[in-house]
Amino acid sequence: MGVPSGAQKHVIERYRLLEGGKRMTVQLELEDPEFIVGSMVHERELVYAPQMQMSRFDCDPSVTRRFVPE
């Protein structure tokens, strides 16, 4: 997505189920001393919604290659 990533990047993902599995919080902590000063924390809440239709997401291989080391 155009965001550079350094060789020392470190990501921690934390998942927590709430309300008997009907909600989930996802927390991402990112450190990348080459591109970010300090650390970045992002948290979001997901809600279980079985009535919703899944939407297709096509991964673009040319974009994905930028994030995979050779």
Distance bins in CASP14 RR format, pairs under 12 A and 6 or more apart:
PFRMAT RR
TARGET T0000
AUTHOR 0000-0000-0000
RMODE 2
METHOD distances of the structure
MODEL  1
1 60 0 0 0 0 0 1 0 0 0 0 0
1 63 1 0 0 1 0 0 0 0 0 0 0
1 64 0 0 0 0 0 1 0 0 0 0 0
1 66 0 0 0 0 1 0 0 0 0 0 0
1 67 0 0 0 0 1 0 0 0 0 0 0
2 35 0 0 0 0 0 1 0 0 0 0 0
2 63 0 0 0 0 1 0 0 0 0 0 0
2 66 1 0 0 1 0 0 0 0 0 0 0
2 67 0 0 0 0 1 0 0 0 0 0 0
3 9 0 0 0 0 0 1 0 0 0 0 0
3 30 0 0 0 0 0 1 0 0 0 0 0
3 32 0 0 0 0 1 0 0 0 0 0 0
3 35 1 0 0 1 0 0 0 0 0 0 0
3 36 0 0 0 0 0 1 0 0 0 0 0
3 40 0 0 0 0 0 1 0 0 0 0 0
3 63 0 0 0 0 0 1 0 0 0 0 0
3 66 0 0 0 0 1 0 0 0 0 0 0
3 67 0 0 0 0 1 0 0 0 0 0 0
4 32 0 0 0 0 1 0 0 0 0 0 0
4 34 1 0 0 1 0 0 0 0 0 0 0
4 35 1 0 1 0 0 0 0 0 0 0 0
4 36 0 0 0 0 0 1 0 0 0 0 0
4 66 0 0 0 0 1 0 0 0 0 0 0
4 67 0 0 0 0 0 1 0 0 0 0 0
5 11 0 0 0 0 1 0 0 0 0 0 0
5 30 0 0 0 0 1 0 0 0 0 0 0
5 31 0 0 0 0 0 1 0 0 0 0 0
5 32 1 0 0 1 0 0 0 0 0 0 0
5 33 0 0 0 0 0 1 0 0 0 0 0
5 34 0 0 0 0 1 0 0 0 0 0 0
5 35 1 0 0 1 0 0 0 0 0 0 0
5 36 0 0 0 0 1 0 0 0 0 0 0
5 66 0 0 0 0 1 0 0 0 0 0 0
5 67 1 0 0 1 0 0 0 0 0 0 0
5 68 0 0 0 0 0 1 0 0 0 0 0
5 69 0 0 0 0 1 0 0 0 0 0 0
6 30 0 0 0 0 0 1 0 0 0 0 0
6 31 0 0 0 0 0 1 0 0 0 0 0
6 32 1 0 1 0 0 0 0 0 0 0 0
6 33 0 0 0 0 1 0 0 0 0 0 0
6 34 1 0 1 0 0 0 0 0 0 0 0
6 35 1 0 0 1 0 0 0 0 0 0 0
6 36 0 0 0 0 1 0 0 0 0 0 0
6 66 0 0 0 0 0 1 0 0 0 0 0
6 67 0 0 0 0 0 1 0 0 0 0 0
6 69 0 0 0 0 0 1 0 0 0 0 0
7 32 0 0 0 0 1 0 0 0 0 0 0
7 33 0 0 0 0 1 0 0 0 0 0 0
7 34 1 0 0 1 0 0 0 0 0 0 0
7 35 0 0 0 0 0 1 0 0 0 0 0
7 69 0 0 0 0 1 0 0 0 0 0 0
8 30 0 0 0 0 0 1 0 0 0 0 0
8 31 1 0 0 1 0 0 0 0 0 0 0
8 32 1 0 0 1 0 0 0 0 0 0 0
8 33 1 0 1 0 0 0 0 0 0 0 0
8 34 1 0 0 1 0 0 0 0 0 0 0
8 35 0 0 0 0 1 0 0 0 0 0 0
8 36 0 0 0 0 0 1 0 0 0 0 0
9 28 0 0 0 0 0 1 0 0 0 0 0
9 29 0 0 0 0 0 1 0 0 0 0 0
9 30 1 0 0 1 0 0 0 0 0 0 0
9 31 1 0 0 1 0 0 0 0 0 0 0
9 32 1 0 1 0 0 0 0 0 0 0 0
9 33 0 0 0 0 1 0 0 0 0 0 0
9 34 1 0 0 1 0 0 0 0 0 0 0
9 35 0 0 0 0 1 0 0 0 0 0 0
9 36 0 0 0 0 1 0 0 0 0 0 0
9 39 0 0 0 0 0 1 0 0 0 0 0
9 40 0 0 0 0 0 1 0 0 0 0 0
9 67 0 0 0 0 0 1 0 0 0 0 0
9 69 0 0 0 0 0 1 0 0 0 0 0
10 28 0 0 0 0 0 1 0 0 0 0 0
10 29 0 0 0 0 1 0 0 0 0 0 0
10 30 1 0 0 1 0 0 0 0 0 0 0
10 31 1 0 1 0 0 0 0 0 0 0 0
10 32 1 0 0 1 0 0 0 0 0 0 0
10 33 0 0 0 0 1 0 0 0 0 0 0
10 34 0 0 0 0 0 1 0 0 0 0 0
10 36 0 0 0 0 0 1 0 0 0 0 0
10 38 0 0 0 0 0 1 0 0 0 0 0
10 39 0 0 0 0 1 0 0 0 0 0 0
10 40 0 0 0 0 0 1 0 0 0 0 0
11 27 0 0 0 0 0 1 0 0 0 0 0
11 28 1 0 0 1 0 0 0 0 0 0 0
11 29 1 0 0 1 0 0 0 0 0 0 0
11 30 1 0 1 0 0 0 0 0 0 0 0
11 31 1 0 0 1 0 0 0 0 0 0 0
11 32 0 0 0 0 1 0 0 0 0 0 0
11 36 0 0 0 0 0 1 0 0 0 0 0
11 39 0 0 0 0 0 1 0 0 0 0 0
11 40 0 0 0 0 1 0 0 0 0 0 0
11 41 0 0 0 0 0 1 0 0 0 0 0
11 42 0 0 0 0 0 1 0 0 0 0 0
11 67 0 0 0 0 0 1 0 0 0 0 0
12 26 0 0 0 0 0 1 0 0 0 0 0
12 27 0 0 0 0 1 0 0 0 0 0 0
12 28 1 0 0 1 0 0 0 0 0 0 0
12 29 1 0 1 0 0 0 0 0 0 0 0
12 30 0 0 0 0 1 0 0 0 0 0 0
12 31 0 0 0 0 1 0 0 0 0 0 0
12 39 0 0 0 0 1 0 0 0 0 0 0
12 40 0 0 0 0 0 1 0 0 0 0 0
12 41 0 0 0 0 1 0 0 0 0 0 0
12 42 0 0 0 0 0 1 0 0 0 0 0
13 24 0 0 0 0 0 1 0 0 0 0 0
13 25 0 0 0 0 0 1 0 0 0 0 0
13 26 1 0 0 1 0 0 0 0 0 0 0
13 27 1 0 0 1 0 0 0 0 0 0 0
13 28 1 0 1 0 0 0 0 0 0 0 0
13 29 0 0 0 0 1 0 0 0 0 0 0
13 30 0 0 0 0 1 0 0 0 0 0 0
13 41 0 0 0 0 0 1 0 0 0 0 0
13 42 0 0 0 0 0 1 0 0 0 0 0
13 43 0 0 0 0 0 1 0 0 0 0 0
13 44 0 0 0 0 0 1 0 0 0 0 0
14 24 0 0 0 0 0 1 0 0 0 0 0
14 25 1 0 0 1 0 0 0 0 0 0 0
14 26 1 0 0 1 0 0 0 0 0 0 0
14 27 1 0 1 0 0 0 0 0 0 0 0
14 28 1 0 0 1 0 0 0 0 0 0 0
14 29 1 0 0 1 0 0 0 0 0 0 0
14 41 0 0 0 0 1 0 0 0 0 0 0
14 42 0 0 0 0 0 1 0 0 0 0 0
14 43 0 0 0 0 1 0 0 0 0 0 0
14 44 0 0 0 0 0 1 0 0 0 0 0
15 21 0 0 0 0 0 1 0 0 0 0 0
15 23 0 0 0 0 0 1 0 0 0 0 0
15 24 1 0 0 1 0 0 0 0 0 0 0
15 25 1 0 0 1 0 0 0 0 0 0 0
15 26 1 0 1 0 0 0 0 0 0 0 0
15 27 0 0 0 0 1 0 0 0 0 0 0
15 28 0 0 0 0 0 1 0 0 0 0 0
15 43 0 0 0 0 0 1 0 0 0 0 0
15 44 0 0 0 0 0 1 0 0 0 0 0
15 45 0 0 0 0 0 1 0 0 0 0 0
15 46 0 0 0 0 1 0 0 0 0 0 0
16 23 0 0 0 0 1 0 0 0 0 0 0
16 24 1 0 0 1 0 0 0 0 0 0 0
16 25 1 0 1 0 0 0 0 0 0 0 0
16 26 0 0 0 0 1 0 0 0 0 0 0
16 27 1 0 0 1 0 0 0 0 0 0 0
16 43 0 0 0 0 1 0 0 0 0 0 0
16 44 0 0 0 0 0 1 0 0 0 0 0
16 45 0 0 0 0 1 0 0 0 0 0 0
16 46 0 0 0 0 0 1 0 0 0 0 0
17 23 1 0 0 1 0 0 0 0 0 0 0
17 24 1 0 1 0 0 0 0 0 0 0 0
17 25 0 0 0 0 1 0 0 0 0 0 0
17 26 0 0 0 0 0 1 0 0 0 0 0
17 45 0 0 0 0 0 1 0 0 0 0 0
17 46 0 0 0 0 0 1 0 0 0 0 0
17 47 0 0 0 0 0 1 0 0 0 0 0
17 48 0 0 0 0 1 0 0 0 0 0 0
18 24 1 0 0 1 0 0 0 0 0 0 0
18 25 1 0 0 1 0 0 0 0 0 0 0
18 26 0 0 0 0 0 1 0 0 0 0 0
18 45 0 0 0 0 1 0 0 0 0 0 0
18 46 0 0 0 0 1 0 0 0 0 0 0
18 47 0 0 0 0 1 0 0 0 0 0 0
18 48 0 0 0 0 0 1 0 0 0 0 0
19 25 0 0 0 0 0 1 0 0 0 0 0
19 45 0 0 0 0 0 1 0 0 0 0 0
19 46 0 0 0 0 0 1 0 0 0 0 0
19 47 0 0 0 0 1 0 0 0 0 0 0
19 48 0 0 0 0 1 0 0 0 0 0 0
20 48 0 0 0 0 1 0 0 0 0 0 0
21 45 0 0 0 0 0 1 0 0 0 0 0
21 46 0 0 0 0 0 1 0 0 0 0 0
21 47 0 0 0 0 0 1 0 0 0 0 0
21 48 1 0 0 1 0 0 0 0 0 0 0
21 50 0 0 0 0 0 1 0 0 0 0 0
22 45 0 0 0 0 0 1 0 0 0 0 0
22 46 0 0 0 0 1 0 0 0 0 0 0
22 47 1 0 0 1 0 0 0 0 0 0 0
22 48 1 0 1 0 0 0 0 0 0 0 0
22 49 0 0 0 0 1 0 0 0 0 0 0
22 50 0 0 0 0 0 1 0 0 0 0 0
23 44 0 0 0 0 0 1 0 0 0 0 0
23 45 1 0 0 1 0 0 0 0 0 0 0
23 46 1 0 0 1 0 0 0 0 0 0 0
23 47 1 0 1 0 0 0 0 0 0 0 0
23 48 1 0 0 1 0 0 0 0 0 0 0
23 49 0 0 0 0 0 1 0 0 0 0 0
24 43 0 0 0 0 0 1 0 0 0 0 0
24 44 0 0 0 0 1 0 0 0 0 0 0
24 45 1 0 0 1 0 0 0 0 0 0 0
24 46 1 0 1 0 0 0 0 0 0 0 0
24 47 0 0 0 0 1 0 0 0 0 0 0
24 48 1 0 0 1 0 0 0 0 0 0 0
24 49 0 0 0 0 0 1 0 0 0 0 0
25 42 0 0 0 0 0 1 0 0 0 0 0
25 43 1 0 0 1 0 0 0 0 0 0 0
25 44 1 0 0 1 0 0 0 0 0 0 0
25 45 1 0 1 0 0 0 0 0 0 0 0
25 46 1 0 0 1 0 0 0 0 0 0 0
25 47 0 0 0 0 0 1 0 0 0 0 0
26 41 0 0 0 0 0 1 0 0 0 0 0
26 42 0 0 0 0 1 0 0 0 0 0 0
26 43 1 0 0 1 0 0 0 0 0 0 0
26 44 1 0 1 0 0 0 0 0 0 0 0
26 45 1 0 0 1 0 0 0 0 0 0 0
26 46 1 0 0 1 0 0 0 0 0 0 0
26 47 0 0 0 0 0 1 0 0 0 0 0
27 39 0 0 0 0 0 1 0 0 0 0 0
27 40 0 0 0 0 0 1 0 0 0 0 0
27 41 1 0 0 1 0 0 0 0 0 0 0
27 42 1 0 0 1 0 0 0 0 0 0 0
27 43 1 0 1 0 0 0 0 0 0 0 0
27 44 0 0 0 0 1 0 0 0 0 0 0
27 45 0 0 0 0 0 1 0 0 0 0 0
27 46 0 0 0 0 0 1 0 0 0 0 0
28 39 0 0 0 0 0 1 0 0 0 0 0
28 40 0 0 0 0 1 0 0 0 0 0 0
28 41 1 0 0 1 0 0 0 0 0 0 0
28 42 1 0 1 0 0 0 0 0 0 0 0
28 43 1 0 0 1 0 0 0 0 0 0 0
28 44 0 0 0 0 1 0 0 0 0 0 0
29 36 0 0 0 0 0 1 0 0 0 0 0
29 38 0 0 0 0 0 1 0 0 0 0 0
29 39 1 0 1 0 0 0 0 0 0 0 0
29 40 1 0 0 1 0 0 0 0 0 0 0
29 41 1 0 1 0 0 0 0 0 0 0 0
29 42 0 0 0 0 1 0 0 0 0 0 0
29 43 0 0 0 0 1 0 0 0 0 0 0
30 36 1 0 0 1 0 0 0 0 0 0 0
30 37 0 0 0 0 0 1 0 0 0 0 0
30 38 0 0 0 0 1 0 0 0 0 0 0
30 39 1 0 0 1 0 0 0 0 0 0 0
30 40 1 0 1 0 0 0 0 0 0 0 0
30 41 1 0 0 1 0 0 0 0 0 0 0
30 42 1 0 0 1 0 0 0 0 0 0 0
31 37 0 0 0 0 0 1 0 0 0 0 0
31 38 1 0 0 1 0 0 0 0 0 0 0
31 39 1 0 1 0 0 0 0 0 0 0 0
31 40 1 0 0 1 0 0 0 0 0 0 0
31 41 0 0 0 0 0 1 0 0 0 0 0
32 38 0 0 0 0 1 0 0 0 0 0 0
32 39 0 0 0 0 1 0 0 0 0 0 0
32 40 0 0 0 0 1 0 0 0 0 0 0
33 39 0 0 0 0 1 0 0 0 0 0 0
46 52 0 0 0 0 0 1 0 0 0 0 0
57 64 0 0 0 0 0 1 0 0 0 0 0
58 64 0 0 0 0 0 1 0 0 0 0 0
59 65 0 0 0 0 0 1 0 0 0 0 0
59 67 0 0 0 0 0 1 0 0 0 0 0
59 68 0 0 0 0 0 1 0 0 0 0 0
60 66 0 0 0 0 0 1 0 0 0 0 0
60 67 0 0 0 0 0 1 0 0 0 0 0
61 67 0 0 0 0 0 1 0 0 0 0 0
61 68 0 0 0 0 1 0 0 0 0 0 0
62 68 0 0 0 0 0 1 0 0 0 0 0
END
